[in-house]
Amino acid sequence: MNELYYGDNLEILRNKLKDNTIDLCYIDPPFNSKRNYFQIYNNIGKEDQAQAQAFIDTWTWNVLADHAVQEILTNEGGRYTRQTIELIKGFHAVLGCSGLLAYLVSITQRVNEIQRVLKPTGSFYLHCDPTASHYLKLILDSVFCPRGGDFLNEITWKRTNSHNTAKRYGNVADIILFYAKSENYCWNQQHSTYSQEQRKRYKLDESGRLYTCQDLTASRPDSNSGKFEWRGTMPPASRGWGYTLEQLETWWDEERIVLKKDGRPRMDGLKVYLDEMPGKPLQSIWTDIKRIANTSDERLGYPTQKPEALLERIVQVSTNEGDVILDAYCGCGTTVAVAQRLNRNWIGIDITYQSIAVILKRLEEHFGTTILDTVTLDGIPKDMASAVALANKKDDRLRKEFEKWAVLTYSKNQAVINDKKGADKGVDGVVYIATGKHSTERVIFQVKSGKVKRSDVAVLNSDRLREKAVMGILITLKEPTSAMIQEAVETGVYRHPSFQREYSCVQIVSIRDMINDGKRIDLPLPHHVLKTAVQADMDKQNQLLLDNADADE
Ligand SMILES: C[S@@+](CC[C@H](N)C(=O)[O-])C[C@H]1O[C@@H](n2cnc3c(N)ncnc32)[C@H](O)[C@@H]1O
């Protein structure tokens, strides 16, 4: 059974995942590398706290960071190695209570749990970039090495070709740190295909196959082995045949030996065909996996989405079919989708409901609706008490999570969440409905988790008119009053042009309707229209977050 958790990975790792159960863990935690390095290093938590709401890209010193440092320095629960404690002490002395330290201690807590849940044969990959990779490597060393684990590689993934930068070299690569829990880690050697440059070294033979020549002799300075005449040729004094006579004859019969003009075998004449070569064993610099292009089918509009090819490589190298893979920052579910496709079991964790919604949609689209029956969902409100609990969460990182969950759930994961502040303030989400073959209209959502009153309906209606939306849907945690219902009726009706059906311009749905009666949007939502719209909208919203490289290529 595969598991998708909605919540903070630290809580989930600690409360739900058992020791020694995971074969591979890949994480790609958020970090705002696009900010000036000087700022990241020196910003001692003094920047405008309002900015911090976008926790996914800005790390600030806060109460969570404070707790994390305390927990590590006092070795709460005996969780940490001496090296980790000393390291964080040192970071604290050097970096002070800064955004960077907040990020580092948060990762330390989580990686420490990941080490615990990995099987002794397990592997760990941490995806980051050069902004903080040097700090992270120290942390990982302190967590893995004192417990018998090992650092294996610093993989450089060249994710883009060019990057506009003033007065420094273009930053075109990410770093992936690869560790194992013990020396008995799983390793399935993989090969990369040959580049055009390498292929140029191959020649075409009469059968149309590309081949290169390999030496048939080997250095034999002090022995007589391989010192025999074969088909009129004797190897030079310092060398002998590198193969037995029997093997040489087999190749001769298979016409794999290149001949000299006089018909004798060439000593470097063993034909090796390109189509029989596994490729080059993978090295630690990966240049053959491209980032997801703007026009790629794989692209879901999730700004930090990684290509499936990257995860496919990691999964194939470090796991076998049936193994369990964990992604504790699973985003739009690249690891999950690859694990599913390659017959591995998986566990995904993400703190935002948008991510959970995208993953469910991604799985359904790729593997069919029945796949959803094989996924255990955890942390998603299933009753009124848990919905109320989500609405009342005070954690800064969970800002608007209740609203997002409500809009996405009611819209069957089809709405686009509005994260923006500004002109369209008050609109929590938008869904596009199909009104004809090539036409769509907008429907806007507002969510209220507190007291509700008649004027909320009027406000939504005026926002709807301002936003030129045909309908507005008000989702309320508290039951709507009869005055609100009356007000909604008075907003008039929208007549769908092809459905010949009328809808109230403002509709009210309570969380109770959604939870107890399973009420969901009942409007024509053709998938392709939505996918395009969602992508366009998210592209706009995330423009600033997207790596400059997008524009450079
Ligand atoms: C860089 S993205 C991962 C992208 C992913 N590799 C993909 O290809 O889609 C990081 C994700 O970590 C999630 N996240 C951040 N803090 C988290 C936490 N404490 N617990 C769980 N998820 C978290 C964010 O919501 C975001 O979706």
The ligand as an SDF file (V2000), in Angstrom:
LIG
                    3D

 27 29  0  0  0  0  0  0  0  0999 V2000
   11.1540   21.9080   -3.8920 C   0  0  0  0  0  0  0  0  0  0  0  0
    9.5870   21.2350   -3.5960 S   0  0  0  0  0  0  0  0  0  0  0  0
    9.7550   19.5770   -4.0750 C   0  0  0  0  0  0  0  0  0  0  0  0
    9.5120   19.3640   -5.5370 C   0  0  0  0  0  0  0  0  0  0  0  0
    9.5270   17.9090   -5.9310 C   0  0  0  0  0  0  0  0  0  0  0  0
   10.8530   17.3590   -5.9250 N   0  0  0  0  0  0  0  0  0  0  0  0
    8.8780   17.7030   -7.2890 C   0  0  0  0  0  0  0  0  0  0  0  0
    9.5420   17.2930   -8.2500 O   0  0  0  0  0  0  0  0  0  0  0  0
    7.6980   17.9990   -7.3920 O   0  0  0  0  0  0  0  0  0  0  0  0
    9.5510   21.2000   -1.8920 C   0  0  0  0  0  0  0  0  0  0  0  0
    8.2340   20.7730   -1.2820 C   0  0  0  0  0  0  0  0  0  0  0  0
    8.4410   20.5850    0.1210 O   0  0  0  0  0  0  0  0  0  0  0  0
    7.2440   20.9280    0.7940 C   0  0  0  0  0  0  0  0  0  0  0  0
    7.5840   21.1830    2.2040 N   0  0  0  0  0  0  0  0  0  0  0  0
    8.2160   22.2590    2.7290 C   0  0  0  0  0  0  0  0  0  0  0  0
    8.3610   22.1200    4.0550 N   0  0  0  0  0  0  0  0  0  0  0  0
    7.8230   20.9200    4.3790 C   0  0  0  0  0  0  0  0  0  0  0  0
    7.6540   20.2100    5.6030 C   0  0  0  0  0  0  0  0  0  0  0  0
    8.0950   20.7000    6.7510 N   0  0  0  0  0  0  0  0  0  0  0  0
    7.0410   19.0190    5.5690 N   0  0  0  0  0  0  0  0  0  0  0  0
    6.5910   18.4940    4.4040 C   0  0  0  0  0  0  0  0  0  0  0  0
    6.7210   19.1340    3.2090 N   0  0  0  0  0  0  0  0  0  0  0  0
    7.3290   20.3170    3.2020 C   0  0  0  0  0  0  0  0  0  0  0  0
    6.7360   22.1390    0.0290 C   0  0  0  0  0  0  0  0  0  0  0  0
    5.3520   22.2890    0.2320 O   0  0  0  0  0  0  0  0  0  0  0  0
    7.1060   21.7760   -1.4050 C   0  0  0  0  0  0  0  0  0  0  0  0
    6.0260   21.1620   -2.0420 O   0  0  0  0  0  0  0  0  0  0  0  0
  1  2  1  0
  2  3  1  0
  2 10  1  0
  3  4  1  0
  4  5  1  0
  5  6  1  0
  5  7  1  0
  7  8  2  0
  7  9  1  0
 10 11  1  0
 11 12  1  0
 11 26  1  0
 12 13  1  0
 13 14  1  0
 13 24  1  0
 14 15  1  0
 14 23  1  0
 15 16  2  0
 16 17  1  0
 17 18  1  0
 17 23  2  0
 18 19  1  0
 18 20  2  0
 20 21  1  0
 21 22  2  0
 22 23  1  0
 24 25  1  0
 24 26  1  0
 26 27  1  0
M  CHG  2   2   1   9  -1
M  END
$$$$
